[in-house]
Amino acid sequence: MKAIQWILFATFLAVSISPVAECAASMQGDVDQAVTIIQRFYDIPETAIPPAVLKDAKGLAILTVLKAGFIFSGRGGTGVVVARAGKGWSGPSAIGTGGAGFGLQIGAQVTELVIVLNTDEAVRAFSHGGNVSLGADLSVAAGPVGRSAAAGVTPMAAVYTYSRSQGLFAGVSLEGTVIVTREDTNAGYYGRQVSAGDILSGRVKAPKGARALQKVLGRY
């Protein structure tokens, strides 16, 4: 690709992804969005993640992703990951994802992603910081949906993946998706340098702004 094309492409990505960056400019924005997403699951369990899946989960990663395109395509998203710690839930650790491609795509779409961490191994993968590649580092599968799937659900993969777009929940394949720990964002939110492992293990006390998220997760 010629230099001018790279410049145009980089400019496009910055413009197309910036609405998500602005909406979740702070860690608190991501935390508040996670509360909203989980609340939706609770309100409409008939067409969302089965309660049994959430109750058995070792952790959850929750992201909001914008995908936009006009010939070139790009996507970017931010969110948080939490884990069970003691009798409750840990504070949130900041995560993000992104990517770029080439294709005849026009328009933009905002999608909410929920990744259910079914195993302790999955939680450890997010605890190490750095990158987590779904399908490579962890086995991944589209999760079951709806109240009718609640009985006898046995995890078939280390993580289940779900998406919500245009009001509809569905299991979705996210194999190949890379999720990164946003260490600088964690430092800003917690007021000091903290590791993802210390956050997810519960060794770091969650800020007051995370109490609503811990409360809504306490239902499961």
DANORGI-V56844 format. One record per backbone hydrogen bond with DSSP energy under -1.0 kcal/mol. NH is the residue of the N-H (numbers start at 1). CO is the residue of the C=O. Records with the same first field share a line. If there is no record, write none. Layout:
BEGIN
NH=CO  CO
END
This chain:
BEGIN
6=2
7=3
8=4
9=5
10=6
11=7
12=8
13=9
14=10
15=11
16=12
17=13
18=14
21=17
22=18
23=19
24=20
25=22
30=26
31=27
32=28
33=29
34=30
35=31
36=32
37=33
38=34
39=35
40=36
41=37
42=38
43=39
44=40
47=44
54=50
55=51
56=52
58=117
59=117
60=82
61=115
62=80
63=113
64=78
65=111
66=76
67=109
68=74
69=107
70=72
71=105
72=70
73=101
74=68
75=99
76=66
77=97
78=64
79=95
80=62
81=93
82=60
84=58
85=88
88=85
90=83
93=81
95=79
96=180
97=77
99=75
101=73
103=71
105=103
107=69
109=67
111=65
112=164
113=63
114=162
115=61
116=160
117=59
118=158
123=119
124=120
125=121
126=122
127=123
128=124
132=179
134=177
135=138
136=133
137=133
138=133
141=159
143=161
146=48
149=146
150=147
153=150
159=139
160=116
161=141
162=114
163=170
164=112
165=168
168=165
170=163
172=161
176=134
177=174
179=132
180=96
181=130
182=94
183=181
186=182
187=183
188=184
189=185
190=186
191=187
199=195
200=196
201=197
202=199
203=198
204=198
210=207
211=208
214=210
215=211
216=212
217=213
218=214
220=217
END
